[in-house]
């Protein structure tokens, strides 16, 4: 089986260009995680940076801040899971559904 290095380079360059597009999409992406029946919302971008946090008055109990802390953690974890799913969809569109092993760093993305 002969492998053409020039063909490999063309394919790599094409994938590199698509990954740059994905990076731009991730920067613009806004994903919201929810907890407590929408009492707490955490919004992340595709790079998993927090953009916004919203907490309703009902979620705040001055006598027990642990409840609010748990809701914030749950909303954040929900948002992270949603971002990961979106990243996997984007990468799958580039790799033709080939899929990559979990945790595979691809163009600086951690899937």
Biotite code that builds the C-alpha atoms (Angstrom):
import biotite.structure as struc

atoms = struc.array([
    struc.Atom([0.000, 0.000, 0.000], chain_id="A", res_id=1, res_name="UNK", atom_name="CA", element="C"),
    struc.Atom([1.568, 3.280, -1.162], chain_id="A", res_id=2, res_name="UNK", atom_name="CA", element="C"),
    struc.Atom([0.834, 6.440, 0.771], chain_id="A", res_id=3, res_name="UNK", atom_name="CA", element="C"),
    struc.Atom([1.139, 9.697, -1.129], chain_id="A", res_id=4, res_name="UNK", atom_name="CA", element="C"),
    struc.Atom([2.607, 12.320, 1.259], chain_id="A", res_id=5, res_name="UNK", atom_name="CA", element="C"),
    struc.Atom([1.241, 15.152, -0.907], chain_id="A", res_id=6, res_name="UNK", atom_name="CA", element="C"),
    struc.Atom([-2.272, 13.732, -0.655], chain_id="A", res_id=7, res_name="UNK", atom_name="CA", element="C"),
    struc.Atom([-1.890, 13.451, 3.120], chain_id="A", res_id=8, res_name="UNK", atom_name="CA", element="C"),
    struc.Atom([-0.792, 17.097, 3.295], chain_id="A", res_id=9, res_name="UNK", atom_name="CA", element="C"),
    struc.Atom([-3.809, 18.219, 1.235], chain_id="A", res_id=10, res_name="UNK", atom_name="CA", element="C"),
    struc.Atom([-6.155, 16.305, 3.513], chain_id="A", res_id=11, res_name="UNK", atom_name="CA", element="C"),
    struc.Atom([-4.462, 17.688, 6.611], chain_id="A", res_id=12, res_name="UNK", atom_name="CA", element="C"),
    struc.Atom([-4.678, 21.255, 5.317], chain_id="A", res_id=13, res_name="UNK", atom_name="CA", element="C"),
    struc.Atom([-8.364, 20.784, 4.552], chain_id="A", res_id=14, res_name="UNK", atom_name="CA", element="C"),
    struc.Atom([-9.049, 19.473, 8.042], chain_id="A", res_id=15, res_name="UNK", atom_name="CA", element="C"),
    struc.Atom([-6.958, 22.285, 9.547], chain_id="A", res_id=16, res_name="UNK", atom_name="CA", element="C"),
    struc.Atom([-9.085, 24.864, 7.720], chain_id="A", res_id=17, res_name="UNK", atom_name="CA", element="C"),
    struc.Atom([-12.277, 23.210, 8.935], chain_id="A", res_id=18, res_name="UNK", atom_name="CA", element="C"),
    struc.Atom([-10.950, 23.161, 12.501], chain_id="A", res_id=19, res_name="UNK", atom_name="CA", element="C"),
    struc.Atom([-10.340, 26.910, 12.268], chain_id="A", res_id=20, res_name="UNK", atom_name="CA", element="C"),
    struc.Atom([-13.992, 27.290, 11.273], chain_id="A", res_id=21, res_name="UNK", atom_name="CA", element="C"),
    struc.Atom([-15.033, 25.191, 14.254], chain_id="A", res_id=22, res_name="UNK", atom_name="CA", element="C"),
    struc.Atom([-12.910, 27.357, 16.586], chain_id="A", res_id=23, res_name="UNK", atom_name="CA", element="C"),
    struc.Atom([-14.746, 30.449, 15.316], chain_id="A", res_id=24, res_name="UNK", atom_name="CA", element="C"),
    struc.Atom([-18.104, 28.739, 15.809], chain_id="A", res_id=25, res_name="UNK", atom_name="CA", element="C"),
    struc.Atom([-17.127, 27.775, 19.344], chain_id="A", res_id=26, res_name="UNK", atom_name="CA", element="C"),
    struc.Atom([-16.247, 31.363, 20.198], chain_id="A", res_id=27, res_name="UNK", atom_name="CA", element="C"),
    struc.Atom([-19.669, 32.501, 19.005], chain_id="A", res_id=28, res_name="UNK", atom_name="CA", element="C"),
    struc.Atom([-21.552, 29.560, 20.529], chain_id="A", res_id=29, res_name="UNK", atom_name="CA", element="C"),
    struc.Atom([-23.745, 30.176, 23.568], chain_id="A", res_id=30, res_name="UNK", atom_name="CA", element="C"),
    struc.Atom([-25.014, 27.153, 25.491], chain_id="A", res_id=31, res_name="UNK", atom_name="CA", element="C"),
    struc.Atom([-27.125, 27.369, 28.642], chain_id="A", res_id=32, res_name="UNK", atom_name="CA", element="C"),
    struc.Atom([-27.326, 24.814, 31.422], chain_id="A", res_id=33, res_name="UNK", atom_name="CA", element="C"),
    struc.Atom([-30.254, 24.716, 33.821], chain_id="A", res_id=34, res_name="UNK", atom_name="CA", element="C"),
    struc.Atom([-30.952, 23.498, 37.360], chain_id="A", res_id=35, res_name="UNK", atom_name="CA", element="C"),
    struc.Atom([-33.792, 23.667, 39.835], chain_id="A", res_id=36, res_name="UNK", atom_name="CA", element="C"),
    struc.Atom([-36.519, 24.052, 37.237], chain_id="A", res_id=37, res_name="UNK", atom_name="CA", element="C"),
    struc.Atom([-34.708, 26.977, 35.607], chain_id="A", res_id=38, res_name="UNK", atom_name="CA", element="C"),
    struc.Atom([-34.056, 28.730, 38.917], chain_id="A", res_id=39, res_name="UNK", atom_name="CA", element="C"),
    struc.Atom([-30.352, 28.728, 38.037], chain_id="A", res_id=40, res_name="UNK", atom_name="CA", element="C"),
    struc.Atom([-28.971, 29.195, 34.535], chain_id="A", res_id=41, res_name="UNK", atom_name="CA", element="C"),
    struc.Atom([-25.311, 29.110, 33.523], chain_id="A", res_id=42, res_name="UNK", atom_name="CA", element="C"),
    struc.Atom([-24.324, 30.215, 30.022], chain_id="A", res_id=43, res_name="UNK", atom_name="CA", element="C"),
    struc.Atom([-21.023, 29.064, 28.500], chain_id="A", res_id=44, res_name="UNK", atom_name="CA", element="C"),
    struc.Atom([-19.348, 29.664, 25.181], chain_id="A", res_id=45, res_name="UNK", atom_name="CA", element="C"),
    struc.Atom([-17.918, 26.799, 23.161], chain_id="A", res_id=46, res_name="UNK", atom_name="CA", element="C"),
    struc.Atom([-14.574, 27.152, 24.945], chain_id="A", res_id=47, res_name="UNK", atom_name="CA", element="C"),
    struc.Atom([-16.386, 26.419, 28.230], chain_id="A", res_id=48, res_name="UNK", atom_name="CA", element="C"),
    struc.Atom([-15.886, 29.920, 29.558], chain_id="A", res_id=49, res_name="UNK", atom_name="CA", element="C"),
    struc.Atom([-18.714, 31.300, 31.704], chain_id="A", res_id=50, res_name="UNK", atom_name="CA", element="C"),
    struc.Atom([-20.587, 34.056, 29.897], chain_id="A", res_id=51, res_name="UNK", atom_name="CA", element="C"),
    struc.Atom([-23.474, 34.590, 32.298], chain_id="A", res_id=52, res_name="UNK", atom_name="CA", element="C"),
    struc.Atom([-25.069, 33.212, 35.464], chain_id="A", res_id=53, res_name="UNK", atom_name="CA", element="C"),
    struc.Atom([-28.688, 33.900, 36.421], chain_id="A", res_id=54, res_name="UNK", atom_name="CA", element="C"),
    struc.Atom([-30.112, 32.963, 39.808], chain_id="A", res_id=55, res_name="UNK", atom_name="CA", element="C"),
    struc.Atom([-33.739, 33.617, 40.719], chain_id="A", res_id=56, res_name="UNK", atom_name="CA", element="C"),
    struc.Atom([-34.701, 34.799, 44.195], chain_id="A", res_id=57, res_name="UNK", atom_name="CA", element="C"),
    struc.Atom([-36.401, 31.457, 44.837], chain_id="A", res_id=58, res_name="UNK", atom_name="CA", element="C"),
    struc.Atom([-33.029, 29.721, 44.546], chain_id="A", res_id=59, res_name="UNK", atom_name="CA", element="C"),
    struc.Atom([-31.482, 31.839, 47.290], chain_id="A", res_id=60, res_name="UNK", atom_name="CA", element="C"),
    struc.Atom([-31.957, 30.857, 50.908], chain_id="A", res_id=61, res_name="UNK", atom_name="CA", element="C"),
    struc.Atom([-29.792, 33.033, 53.176], chain_id="A", res_id=62, res_name="UNK", atom_name="CA", element="C"),
    struc.Atom([-30.152, 30.395, 55.899], chain_id="A", res_id=63, res_name="UNK", atom_name="CA", element="C"),
    struc.Atom([-28.817, 27.616, 53.635], chain_id="A", res_id=64, res_name="UNK", atom_name="CA", element="C"),
    struc.Atom([-26.403, 28.770, 50.924], chain_id="A", res_id=65, res_name="UNK", atom_name="CA", element="C"),
    struc.Atom([-25.528, 25.143, 50.208], chain_id="A", res_id=66, res_name="UNK", atom_name="CA", element="C"),
    struc.Atom([-28.730, 24.732, 48.195], chain_id="A", res_id=67, res_name="UNK", atom_name="CA", element="C"),
    struc.Atom([-27.811, 27.627, 45.904], chain_id="A", res_id=68, res_name="UNK", atom_name="CA", element="C"),
    struc.Atom([-24.261, 26.335, 45.561], chain_id="A", res_id=69, res_name="UNK", atom_name="CA", element="C"),
    struc.Atom([-25.540, 22.878, 44.539], chain_id="A", res_id=70, res_name="UNK", atom_name="CA", element="C"),
    struc.Atom([-27.899, 24.426, 41.972], chain_id="A", res_id=71, res_name="UNK", atom_name="CA", element="C"),
    struc.Atom([-25.075, 26.495, 40.463], chain_id="A", res_id=72, res_name="UNK", atom_name="CA", element="C"),
    struc.Atom([-22.860, 23.409, 40.221], chain_id="A", res_id=73, res_name="UNK", atom_name="CA", element="C"),
    struc.Atom([-25.669, 21.397, 38.633], chain_id="A", res_id=74, res_name="UNK", atom_name="CA", element="C"),
    struc.Atom([-26.416, 24.137, 36.076], chain_id="A", res_id=75, res_name="UNK", atom_name="CA", element="C"),
    struc.Atom([-22.727, 24.492, 35.237], chain_id="A", res_id=76, res_name="UNK", atom_name="CA", element="C"),
    struc.Atom([-22.321, 20.732, 34.773], chain_id="A", res_id=77, res_name="UNK", atom_name="CA", element="C"),
    struc.Atom([-25.424, 20.673, 32.574], chain_id="A", res_id=78, res_name="UNK", atom_name="CA", element="C"),
    struc.Atom([-23.971, 23.456, 30.413], chain_id="A", res_id=79, res_name="UNK", atom_name="CA", element="C"),
    struc.Atom([-20.600, 21.664, 30.141], chain_id="A", res_id=80, res_name="UNK", atom_name="CA", element="C"),
    struc.Atom([-22.334, 18.471, 29.006], chain_id="A", res_id=81, res_name="UNK", atom_name="CA", element="C"),
    struc.Atom([-24.298, 20.408, 26.377], chain_id="A", res_id=82, res_name="UNK", atom_name="CA", element="C"),
    struc.Atom([-21.128, 22.124, 25.100], chain_id="A", res_id=83, res_name="UNK", atom_name="CA", element="C"),
    struc.Atom([-19.344, 18.765, 24.828], chain_id="A", res_id=84, res_name="UNK", atom_name="CA", element="C"),
    struc.Atom([-22.237, 17.346, 22.830], chain_id="A", res_id=85, res_name="UNK", atom_name="CA", element="C"),
    struc.Atom([-22.133, 20.351, 20.491], chain_id="A", res_id=86, res_name="UNK", atom_name="CA", element="C"),
    struc.Atom([-18.353, 20.042, 20.054], chain_id="A", res_id=87, res_name="UNK", atom_name="CA", element="C"),
    struc.Atom([-18.744, 16.351, 19.226], chain_id="A", res_id=88, res_name="UNK", atom_name="CA", element="C"),
    struc.Atom([-21.380, 17.252, 16.612], chain_id="A", res_id=89, res_name="UNK", atom_name="CA", element="C"),
    struc.Atom([-19.068, 19.838, 15.049], chain_id="A", res_id=90, res_name="UNK", atom_name="CA", element="C"),
    struc.Atom([-16.077, 17.487, 14.970], chain_id="A", res_id=91, res_name="UNK", atom_name="CA", element="C"),
    struc.Atom([-18.227, 14.675, 13.641], chain_id="A", res_id=92, res_name="UNK", atom_name="CA", element="C"),
    struc.Atom([-19.257, 16.907, 10.744], chain_id="A", res_id=93, res_name="UNK", atom_name="CA", element="C"),
    struc.Atom([-15.558, 17.436, 9.926], chain_id="A", res_id=94, res_name="UNK", atom_name="CA", element="C"),
    struc.Atom([-14.491, 13.826, 10.307], chain_id="A", res_id=95, res_name="UNK", atom_name="CA", element="C"),
    struc.Atom([-17.491, 12.498, 8.411], chain_id="A", res_id=96, res_name="UNK", atom_name="CA", element="C"),
    struc.Atom([-18.942, 10.838, 11.498], chain_id="A", res_id=97, res_name="UNK", atom_name="CA", element="C"),
    struc.Atom([-15.752, 8.859, 12.004], chain_id="A", res_id=98, res_name="UNK", atom_name="CA", element="C"),
    struc.Atom([-15.786, 9.821, 15.673], chain_id="A", res_id=99, res_name="UNK", atom_name="CA", element="C"),
    struc.Atom([-12.789, 10.253, 17.918], chain_id="A", res_id=100, res_name="UNK", atom_name="CA", element="C"),
    struc.Atom([-11.939, 8.564, 21.203], chain_id="A", res_id=101, res_name="UNK", atom_name="CA", element="C"),
    struc.Atom([-13.139, 10.441, 24.287], chain_id="A", res_id=102, res_name="UNK", atom_name="CA", element="C"),
    struc.Atom([-10.664, 13.021, 25.527], chain_id="A", res_id=103, res_name="UNK", atom_name="CA", element="C"),
    struc.Atom([-8.919, 13.173, 22.146], chain_id="A", res_id=104, res_name="UNK", atom_name="CA", element="C"),
    struc.Atom([-7.433, 16.667, 21.765], chain_id="A", res_id=105, res_name="UNK", atom_name="CA", element="C"),
    struc.Atom([-8.260, 17.888, 18.290], chain_id="A", res_id=106, res_name="UNK", atom_name="CA", element="C"),
    struc.Atom([-7.098, 21.332, 17.241], chain_id="A", res_id=107, res_name="UNK", atom_name="CA", element="C"),
    struc.Atom([-6.872, 22.446, 20.849], chain_id="A", res_id=108, res_name="UNK", atom_name="CA", element="C"),
    struc.Atom([-10.352, 21.106, 21.648], chain_id="A", res_id=109, res_name="UNK", atom_name="CA", element="C"),
    struc.Atom([-10.873, 18.568, 24.359], chain_id="A", res_id=110, res_name="UNK", atom_name="CA", element="C"),
    struc.Atom([-13.757, 16.285, 23.419], chain_id="A", res_id=111, res_name="UNK", atom_name="CA", element="C"),
])
